[in-house]
Amino acid sequence: MSQPPYIGRFAPSPTGPLHAGSLVAALASWLDARAHGGQWQVRIEDIDTPRCVPGASDTILQQLATCGLLPDAAPVYQSQRGTLYQQALEQLTRQGLAYPCGCTRQDIAAALAISGHSRERHAELIYPGTCRSGLNGKPARAWRFLASPEGQSANVTWTDRRLGTQTQTVSDQVGDFVLRRADGLWAYQLAVVVDDAAQGITDVVRGEDLADNTARQILLQRALGLPTPRYLHTPLVLATNGEKLSKQNGAQALLTSNSQAVLAALNAAAACLNLPAASGTPSEALAQWTQPWAAQWALKSSGERFHHSTA
């Protein structure tokens, strides 16, 4: 069976302008699409409205354009796609794979304490399944995905093009995760899965900090009958404190006021991706990096396994 045409994407959250870390993911995803003769799309992930900054979406699109990173289709905005997410939730509910949850964080902590487990992971409590059998008189707050239905395993193994084989037992390491939040907003995991399928995304290239989400997304893809893209998680840019560079820890906006600043920012991102320094205009630099990227990350003809050349 022939492989579908390559379609990649960059999916920033408009919580502020692009910074050095987000440019690495943008550049990598653009280069991977170009190296494989594919399309590159931009999706603005603006469903977490309390964190979104007015005007940030336009700023991000302008920064990308200044860097020569132009999408092949009009940007997609998650805030306009709630109907699709609702349809997916209803499908999972009909399948017995989604259920309402009335627990607060305090309720979850108390239930874990009773069982003798703190079960905290990445500062989040692992849900113990309190509401699987019903709300017991509590009002519904959130909707959760049943990670491990009876007789089915929630152990997910997948291959990352850079990180290699990855395994996660979602039911034990995460628990039944949220699909729709208590504040009514859609959760990232559901939205990204629905959107990747709707946009025909074949390849996801994104930062390594998001690799931990992949197993949950694969479970949702399987439950909804959707294809699973190939994944490549890029190295992270670290702040001076050793943590991931982000807006939360003071990452500075990209300087795009002149061509020299743009080229410097692109070269810094390329260095993180083990690409050589380039010169000229941003477009000329991008062209210089496409072949070296292909030499490192070209997909094999089967589309199932991946080659990473060290030459």
C-alpha positions as CSV (number, residue, x, y, z in Angstrom):
1,M,0.0,0.0,0.0
2,S,1.4,3.4,-1.0
3,Q,2.1,5.9,1.7
4,P,-0.1,9.1,1.9
5,P,1.5,12.4,0.9
6,Y,3.6,13.9,3.6
7,I,1.8,16.6,5.6
8,G,3.5,18.2,8.6
9,R,2.5,21.0,11.0
10,F,3.7,23.5,13.5
11,A,1.3,24.1,16.4
12,P,2.1,27.0,18.7
13,S,0.0,28.2,21.6
14,P,-0.5,32.0,21.4
15,T,0.6,32.6,25.0
16,G,3.2,35.1,23.7
17,P,5.6,35.6,20.8
18,L,7.9,32.9,19.5
19,H,11.2,32.5,21.3
20,A,14.4,30.5,20.6
21,G,12.9,27.2,21.8
22,S,9.8,27.4,19.7
23,L,11.8,28.4,16.7
24,V,13.7,25.1,16.9
25,A,10.4,23.1,16.6
26,A,9.1,25.4,13.8
27,L,12.3,25.1,11.8
28,A,12.6,21.3,12.3
29,S,9.0,20.7,11.2
30,W,9.4,23.0,8.2
31,L,12.6,21.3,7.1
32,D,11.2,17.8,7.5
33,A,8.2,18.7,5.3
34,R,10.4,20.3,2.6
35,A,13.0,17.5,2.8
36,H,10.2,15.0,2.0
37,G,8.5,17.1,-0.7
38,G,5.5,17.6,1.6
39,Q,3.2,20.3,2.9
40,W,3.7,22.3,6.0
41,Q,0.7,23.7,7.9
42,V,0.4,26.0,11.0
43,R,-2.2,25.3,13.6
44,I,-2.8,27.9,16.4
45,E,-3.6,26.0,19.5
46,D,-5.7,28.6,21.3
47,I,-8.2,26.5,23.3
48,D,-6.6,27.3,26.6
49,T,-8.1,30.8,26.4
50,P,-7.1,32.0,29.9
51,R,-3.4,31.7,28.9
52,C,-3.8,33.2,25.4
53,V,-2.4,36.7,24.9
54,P,-4.4,39.0,22.6
55,G,-2.6,39.6,19.3
56,A,-0.1,36.8,19.9
57,S,-1.4,34.6,17.1
58,D,-0.8,37.4,14.5
59,T,2.6,38.1,16.1
60,I,3.6,34.4,15.7
61,L,2.5,34.2,12.1
62,Q,4.4,37.4,11.3
63,Q,7.5,36.1,13.0
64,L,7.3,32.8,11.0
65,A,6.9,34.8,7.8
66,T,9.9,37.0,8.6
67,C,11.9,33.8,9.1
68,G,10.8,32.5,5.7
69,L,8.6,29.8,7.3
70,L,5.5,30.1,5.2
71,P,2.7,27.6,5.6
72,D,1.1,25.9,2.5
73,A,-2.4,26.5,3.7
74,A,-4.3,29.1,5.8
75,P,-3.7,28.7,9.5
76,V,-6.2,26.6,11.5
77,Y,-7.4,27.9,14.9
78,Q,-8.5,25.4,17.5
79,S,-10.9,27.9,19.1
80,Q,-13.0,27.5,16.0
81,R,-13.2,23.7,16.1
82,G,-15.2,22.9,19.2
83,T,-17.8,21.0,17.2
84,L,-15.3,18.5,16.0
85,Y,-14.1,17.9,19.6
86,Q,-17.6,17.5,20.8
87,Q,-18.3,14.9,18.1
88,A,-15.2,12.9,19.2
89,L,-16.2,13.0,22.9
90,E,-19.7,11.8,22.0
91,Q,-18.2,8.9,20.0
92,L,-16.0,7.9,22.9
93,T,-18.9,8.1,25.2
94,R,-21.0,5.8,23.0
95,Q,-18.1,3.4,23.0
96,G,-17.9,3.4,26.8
97,L,-14.5,5.0,26.7
98,A,-15.3,8.4,28.2
99,Y,-17.1,9.2,31.4
100,P,-18.0,12.3,33.5
101,C,-15.9,13.0,36.6
102,G,-17.0,15.0,39.6
103,C,-13.6,15.0,41.5
104,T,-11.7,18.1,42.5
105,R,-8.0,18.0,42.9
106,Q,-8.6,17.7,46.7
107,D,-10.9,14.7,46.1
108,I,-8.2,13.0,44.1
109,A,-5.5,13.7,46.7
110,A,-7.8,12.3,49.5
111,A,-8.5,9.1,47.5
112,L,-4.9,8.5,46.8
113,A,-4.0,9.1,50.5
114,I,-6.6,6.6,51.6
115,S,-5.1,4.0,49.2
116,G,-1.6,4.8,50.6
117,H,-0.3,6.3,47.3
118,S,0.7,9.8,46.6
119,R,1.1,9.0,42.9
120,E,2.2,12.4,41.7
121,R,3.7,12.7,38.3
122,H,5.1,15.9,36.7
123,A,3.3,17.8,39.5
124,E,0.0,16.2,38.5
125,L,-2.0,13.6,40.5
126,I,-2.5,10.3,38.8
127,Y,-6.3,9.8,38.7
128,P,-7.3,6.7,40.7
129,G,-10.5,6.1,38.7
130,T,-13.0,7.2,41.4
131,C,-15.8,8.1,39.1
132,R,-15.5,5.2,36.7
133,S,-18.5,3.5,38.2
134,G,-20.6,6.7,38.6
135,L,-20.7,10.1,40.1
136,N,-22.2,9.0,43.4
137,G,-24.3,12.2,43.7
138,K,-21.5,14.6,42.7
139,P,-22.1,17.0,39.8
140,A,-20.1,16.3,36.7
141,R,-17.1,18.5,36.4
142,A,-14.8,17.1,33.7
143,W,-14.8,14.2,31.2
144,R,-12.2,11.6,31.3
145,F,-10.9,8.9,28.9
146,L,-11.0,5.3,30.2
147,A,-7.4,4.4,29.7
148,S,-7.7,0.7,30.4
149,P,-11.1,-0.8,29.6
150,E,-11.6,-4.3,31.1
151,G,-9.6,-6.8,29.2
152,Q,-7.6,-4.3,27.3
153,S,-4.0,-3.1,27.9
154,A,-3.1,0.5,28.2
155,N,0.6,-0.3,27.5
156,V,1.7,1.7,24.4
157,T,4.9,1.2,22.6
158,W,5.9,3.5,19.7
159,T,9.0,4.5,17.8
160,D,10.3,8.0,17.8
161,R,12.5,8.9,14.8
162,R,15.1,10.5,17.1
163,L,14.5,9.0,20.6
164,G,13.9,5.4,19.4
165,T,11.5,3.0,21.1
166,Q,9.3,4.5,23.8
167,T,6.9,2.6,26.1
168,Q,4.3,3.9,28.5
169,T,1.6,2.1,30.5
170,V,-0.9,5.0,30.5
171,S,-3.3,3.4,33.1
172,D,-0.5,3.2,35.7
173,Q,1.6,6.2,34.8
174,V,-1.1,8.7,33.9
175,G,-4.5,7.2,34.8
176,D,-7.8,8.2,33.1
177,F,-6.9,11.5,31.6
178,V,-9.0,14.6,31.0
179,L,-10.8,15.2,27.7
180,R,-12.8,18.2,28.7
181,R,-11.8,20.3,31.7
182,A,-13.9,21.3,34.6
183,D,-14.0,24.9,33.3
184,G,-15.5,23.6,30.1
185,L,-12.4,24.0,27.9
186,W,-11.2,21.2,25.7
187,A,-8.1,19.3,26.8
188,Y,-5.0,19.4,24.7
189,Q,-4.9,15.6,24.2
190,L,-8.3,15.3,22.5
191,A,-8.0,18.5,20.5
192,V,-4.6,17.6,19.0
193,V,-5.6,14.1,18.0
194,V,-8.8,15.3,16.3
195,D,-7.0,18.1,14.5
196,D,-4.1,16.0,13.3
197,A,-6.5,13.6,11.7
198,A,-8.8,16.3,10.3
199,Q,-5.8,18.0,8.7
200,G,-4.3,14.7,7.4
201,I,-1.1,15.1,9.3
202,T,1.3,12.2,8.6
203,D,4.3,13.5,10.5
204,V,4.5,15.3,13.8
205,V,7.8,17.1,14.5
206,R,7.8,18.9,17.9
207,G,9.8,19.5,21.0
208,E,11.0,16.6,23.2
209,D,8.9,17.9,26.2
210,L,5.8,16.7,24.3
211,A,7.0,13.2,23.8
212,D,5.4,12.1,27.1
213,N,2.0,13.0,25.6
214,T,2.4,10.6,22.7
215,A,1.1,7.4,24.3
216,R,-2.1,9.1,25.4
217,Q,-2.6,10.5,21.9
218,I,-2.0,7.0,20.4
219,L,-4.7,5.5,22.7
220,L,-7.1,8.2,21.5
221,Q,-6.3,7.6,17.9
222,R,-6.9,3.9,18.3
223,A,-10.2,4.5,20.1
224,L,-11.5,7.0,17.5
225,G,-10.3,4.9,14.6
226,L,-7.8,7.5,13.4
227,P,-4.4,7.0,11.9
228,T,-1.2,7.4,14.0
229,P,1.3,9.8,12.5
230,R,5.1,9.3,12.6
231,Y,6.7,11.3,15.4
232,L,10.1,13.1,15.8
233,H,10.8,15.0,19.0
234,T,13.5,17.6,18.7
235,P,16.1,18.6,21.4
236,L,15.0,21.3,23.8
237,V,16.6,24.7,24.3
238,L,17.4,25.1,28.0
239,A,17.3,28.2,30.1
240,T,20.2,29.2,32.3
241,N,18.6,27.2,35.2
242,G,18.8,24.0,33.2
243,E,15.0,23.9,32.6
244,K,13.2,24.0,29.3
245,L,13.3,27.5,27.8
246,S,9.7,28.8,27.9
247,K,7.7,32.0,28.3
248,Q,7.1,31.0,31.9
249,N,10.8,31.2,32.8
250,G,11.6,34.4,31.0
251,A,12.3,33.4,27.4
252,Q,12.8,36.5,25.3
253,A,10.8,37.1,22.1
254,L,12.7,36.4,18.9
255,L,14.4,39.5,17.5
256,T,13.1,39.9,13.9
257,S,13.7,43.6,13.4
258,N,16.3,43.1,10.7
259,S,17.7,40.4,8.4
260,Q,20.8,39.9,10.5
261,A,18.8,39.3,13.7
262,V,16.6,36.8,11.8
263,L,19.6,35.0,10.4
264,A,21.2,34.8,13.8
265,A,18.1,33.4,15.3
266,L,17.7,30.8,12.6
267,N,21.4,29.8,12.8
268,A,21.0,29.3,16.6
269,A,18.0,27.1,16.0
270,A,19.8,25.2,13.3
271,A,22.8,24.6,15.7
272,C,20.4,22.9,18.1
273,L,19.4,20.6,15.3
274,N,23.0,19.6,14.4
275,L,22.9,21.6,11.2
276,P,25.7,23.8,9.8
277,A,25.8,27.5,9.9
278,A,24.2,29.2,6.9
279,S,24.4,32.6,5.2
280,G,22.4,34.9,3.0
281,T,18.7,35.7,3.4
282,P,16.4,33.6,5.6
283,S,15.1,31.8,2.5
284,E,18.6,31.1,1.2
285,A,19.6,29.7,4.7
286,L,16.5,27.5,4.7
287,A,17.5,26.1,1.3
288,Q,21.0,25.4,2.6
289,W,19.6,23.3,5.4
290,T,17.1,21.2,3.6
291,Q,19.6,18.7,2.2
292,P,21.6,18.3,5.5
293,W,18.3,17.7,7.2
294,A,17.3,15.0,4.6
295,A,20.7,13.3,5.1
296,Q,20.0,12.9,8.8
297,W,16.3,12.2,8.9
298,A,15.2,10.8,5.5
299,L,12.3,8.4,5.8
300,K,12.8,4.9,4.4
301,S,10.7,3.9,1.5
302,S,8.4,1.8,3.6
303,G,7.5,4.8,5.7
304,E,7.5,2.6,8.8
305,R,11.1,2.8,9.9
306,F,13.4,5.7,10.0
307,H,17.0,6.4,9.2
308,H,19.3,8.6,11.1
309,S,22.7,9.0,9.4
310,T,25.7,10.1,11.4
311,A,27.6,11.0,8.2
